[in-house]
């Protein structure tokens, strides 16, 4: 099982999947960007995240992102710039606004 401390200690080099559910995160861990060349699936469900970083597209291979059960009130616009992202999950949030930029062009 992967942990936040494993990520921060650099022990997840080359990981393609990262599960950080229920880690009581208030902010997106910047250490995730160390996996920019390999990470394909990221699960941040069950935290206290309200936003995603503007440089999220640095995770070039990210295809699946789960952010369910967080206090997001808007779908992050940065999602529209994540070119390989195929699946997103934002259930059980308080999303009241979906900006056009959050939806990638065809």
Secondary structure, 3 states (H helix, E strand, C coil): CCCHHHHHCCCCCCCCEEECCCCCCCCCCHHHHHHCCCCCEEECCCCCCCCCCCCHHHCCCCCEEECCCCCCCEECHHHHHCCCCCEEECCCCCCCEECHHHCCCC
